[in-house]
Amino acid sequence: MMARHYTLLLVGLGALLLVSCVVSLGFGPARVPVDVVWHILLNKLFGIGEVSWSAGQEHIVWLIRVPRMLLGALVGAGLALIGAVLQAVTRNPLADPHLLGVTSGATLGAVIVVMHVGQIVGLLTLPIAAFIGALLSMLLVLAIASRHGRLDSDRLLLCGVAVSFVMIAVANTLLFLGDHRASSAVMFWMLGGLGLARWELLAIPSVSVLLGLVLLLGMARPLNALMAGEQTAVTLGLNARNVRLKVFLIASLMTGVLVAISGSIGFVGLMIPHIARRLVGAEHRRLLPVSALLGSVFLVWVDVAARTLIAPEDLPIGVATAAIGGLFFIGLMRKR
């Protein structure tokens, strides 16, 4: 793809994301006209315009829907990035944090903290526990899937699914043995959702996703080499084992933070990188930014569907992504 076309694509996706973010704020159990949404945003961000809307509309848009929309964009971008790099380092087109057990490990870590430990270090307790769970789960999958020092991509996927089932079984057992009133809240959180979004909670996922994007862009060349095969990586003088370890650490940290905030949202990391490769190819300097933008747009609109389909109730967003991702997965399996 020519540099000019790529630049136009980025600008187009950025504009689509901006429009999606603004328009999505009008949808929900209480509809708010787009022009009112726009004037509220201009007033809050730049102090422009006179107040011609109700206090209720301002509260709904600025304190509830804007943080939720921003969290959805961050989670979508983060999961798409994680899926893209996991598919590269494992050389498996079906790799995804959900299918490789990373999400389940993060969920187990979070459940242990919520149900049985408590917030030892304040707001950071949940992300730390989820990160530890994600990392341990990933290392366990790698240890089982490795054979004679080599990583078999087919075994990796099967081991990821198996470990994921075990992690979820342990998490469900802890929920069953714990306080049932707390368990019901945790169960809803495990289905995935953005209802916990608050302004004060956005800093950690923002830093996590932006830092992850910068670090992964810096590893674009090693990722390209690994995607081409281990022999290519060795020829270029790369230590494939170290590259994989760094990628798994970054992916585990990002997954842990995102799962701690939004619960288990699967299949975004499976679908979006494939769509991005259709647009820009497999070169990771171009693939990663496009994947992040597409993931953001996708999850912003999935969240709109989640809060409008059965309004005034919220449909867990993980249910919606699982339905869409399952169909995508079936199509991918039939094609390959």
N, C-alpha and C positions, 0 to 999 in steps of 0.2 A: 504493500500500500504506500502511495506517495505521501510525503510529509504534509503536503497541503491538504490532501483528503483526510488524513488522520487528524490534523488540527481542526478541520471543519466538523469531523465526527465528534471530537471532544467538546467543541463549542455547542454543537447541537444537543448532545446528551446533557451538558451542563444546563442549557436553557430548558430542556425537557424536565430535568430534575427541579429546577427553580419553579417552573409553572406547576408541576405536580405538587410540590410542597405547599404552594399558596392555595391552589384549588382544593386540595384534599382537606384543608382546614374547615371548609364549609360543610363537610359531610358528617353525619352522626345523628343520634336520636333527636337533637335539637339543631335543625338546619340553620345555618348562618349564610346570608348572601355573600358572594365572592367580593363584591365591591365593599361591603362592610368589613370583611376580613382584611382586605387590602388597606383600608383606611386605619384599622386598628394596628396593623403592623407598622405602617408609616409613622403613626403617632407614637408607638412604643419605642421604635428603633431610632427615629430621627426627630421626634417632637413636632411633626408636621401635621397640620389640619386641626379642625375643631371637633370636639367630642359630639357626635350625633348618633351614638349607639347606646344601648342600655348597659348598665353595669354587669348584668348577667351575661350578655354577649361577650363583653371584654374578658370576663372571668373564664368563660368556656374556651375562647380562642387562645388567650395569652397564657393562662395558668394550667390548662388541661391539654389542649390539642397541639399547641406549638412544641412543648417538651416531648409529647408523644410522637409527633411527626419527626422531630430531630433524632430521637432515639431509634425510630424505625429506619431512617436513612443511615444512621451509623451502624446498626446491626446488619442491615442488608449489605452495606459496603464491606464490613468486616468478614461476614460469612462467605461472601463471594471471593474475597482475597484469599481466605484460608483454603477454600476449595480449589482455587486455581493453583496454588503452590503445592498442595498435597497431591494433586493429579500429576504435577511435574516431577516431584521427587520420588513418587511411587511408580510413575509411568503407568498409571491405571486410570482410564477415563471415568471410572465409577467411584474414584476416591472422593470422600466428603467427610467433614468432621462428624456428621451424624452416623454414617456407615462405618467409620473407622473406630468408633467407640469413644472418641474424644468428648463429644457432647454428653454421653452417658456418664463418663467419669466425672465431668464437671458437675453434672446434676447430682451424682452421689455425694461429692464433696460438699455441695451446697446444702443438701438434705441433712447431712450429719451435723453441720453447723446450726441450721435452723431448728432441728428437732432435739438435739442432744448436747450441744456445746454452748451456744449463745455467742453474742458478739464480743469476742475477747478484745479486739483492737478496733472497735467501732465500725464505721461503714466499710472499712477495708477488709473486715473479717470474711464476708461472703465472697468477694472476688478472689481473695487469697486461697480460701478453701476450694473454690471451684477450679482455680488454676492448678493447685496440687492434684486434685482429682483428675483433671484433664491430662496432665503430664504423666502421672502414674499409669493411667489407662493407655495412653499412647505408647509408653515404654513397654508395657506388658504385651500389647499387640505386636510391637516390633520384635520383642524377644521370642514370641511364639512363631511369628511368621518367618523369621530368619532361618536359613538352612545353610550350613557350612559357610557362615559368614556372608552370605548373599541374601538379598531381599527379594523374595518371590512375590510379584504383584498380585497374582491370583490368590495365593495363600493369605496375603495381607488383608484382602477384602473379606475373605471368609473368617479369618481370625478376628477382624474388627467387628463383624456382625455377632460372632459368638461372645466376645468380651462385652459388647454392648448389652446383650441379653443378661449376662451375669451381673453387670453393674446395675441395671434397672431392677433386676430381681432383688438385689441387696437393698437398693433404695426403697423399693416397695415394702420389703420386710421391716425396715426401720420406721417407715410411715405407719405400718400396721401396729407396731409395738409402741409407738409414741402416742402423744395426746391426740385424740381423734378430732378435736376442734381445730388444732393447728394443722393436722394432716389434710383436712379439706382445703385449706388455703394453699398449702404446699402442692397438693395435687393439681389445683388450677394453675399454679405457677409453672409446674412441670409440663403442662400442655403448651406453654409458650404464649406470651402476650406482652403488650407494651403498656398495660394499665398502671404499672408502678412508676412511670416516667414523671420525674419532677425536675425542675431547673437545677436544684442542688445535686442531683445524681448524674448529670450529664458530663461532668468534668472527666471522670475516670474512663468511661467508654470513648470519649472524644480523643483523649491522649492515647489510649490503647490503639485505636484504629489508625490515627494519623501517624503515630510512631511506627506501627506495624507496616503501613504503606511505605514509609521512607526506608525502613530497613530492608524490606523485601525488594523494593526497586533497586537498592544497592546490591542486591544479590541476583539481579536479572541475568547476568552472564552465566554464573554457575547453574541457575535454573534452566536456562536454554540448553546448556551442555547435558544436564541430567535428563532432560526431556528427549534428547537425541540418543541417549544410551550411556551406560557406564563406561564403555570403551572410549567413547568420545570424550567423556569427562577426564579420564585418565590421560588421554593423549594431550589434552589441554593443560595438564599439570594440576588438576583439581583433586582434592581429597573428598571423594563422594560421601564418605561417612561423616566427616565434619560438617559438610554442607547440609546433609539431611538432619543432623542433630540440631544445628542452628534453626533450620526451618521448623522442625517439630517444637522447639522451645517457643519460638515466636507464635506459632499456630496455637499451642496450648495456652499461652498467656492470653492471647486475644479471645480464644474460645471461653476460657474461664471467666474473663471479665464480662463478655456478652451474655453468657448463660446466667451468670449471677444477677444480671439486671433484667433480662427478658425471658428467662426460662429456656426450655428446649425447643428451638425452631429448626427443623430439619429440611434438607434437600435444596436450600438456597445455594449452598456451596457446590452442589452437584450440577444444577441446571445452568446457572449464570455463566460460568467460565466457558461452557460449550457454545453458548450463544455469542459470547465475546470473541471466541476464536473464529467463528464464522465471519465476523466483521473485520477483524484486524490480524488474524493469523495467530501463531503460537509464540511470537517474540514477546518476552515478558515485560520489556520496557513499555510496550504499547498495550499488552494484554491486561496488566494489573490496573491501570487507571480506568480503562473501559469497563472492566469487571466491577470495580468499585462503584462507578456511576450507574451501571445497569442494575446492580444489586440494590442500590438505594432507591431507584425509581420503582423497582419491582416490589420491595417490601412496603414502601409508602402506600401503594395502591392496594396491596393485599390487606394492609391494616384498614384502609377505607372499607373494603368489603367485609372485614371482620366486625367492624362496629356498626355496619348498616344492615347486613343480611337478616339478623334476628333482633334488631333494635327493639326495645332499649337495652337488651342484653348484649354483652360482648362475646362473639365467637372467638375461642382461643386461636390465636394466629398460627400456632403450630399445627392445628388441625387443617387449616386452609393450605399451608405450604406442603403438608404431608400429602394431601389429596392431589395437588398440582404436581408435586415432585414425584409421587408414585406413578402417575401416568407418564411423566417424562422418562422415568427410569425404565418403565416397560418398553416405551418406544426406543430407547437407547439400546436395550438388550436385544430387541428384535432386529435392529439395524446392524449391531455388531455381535 
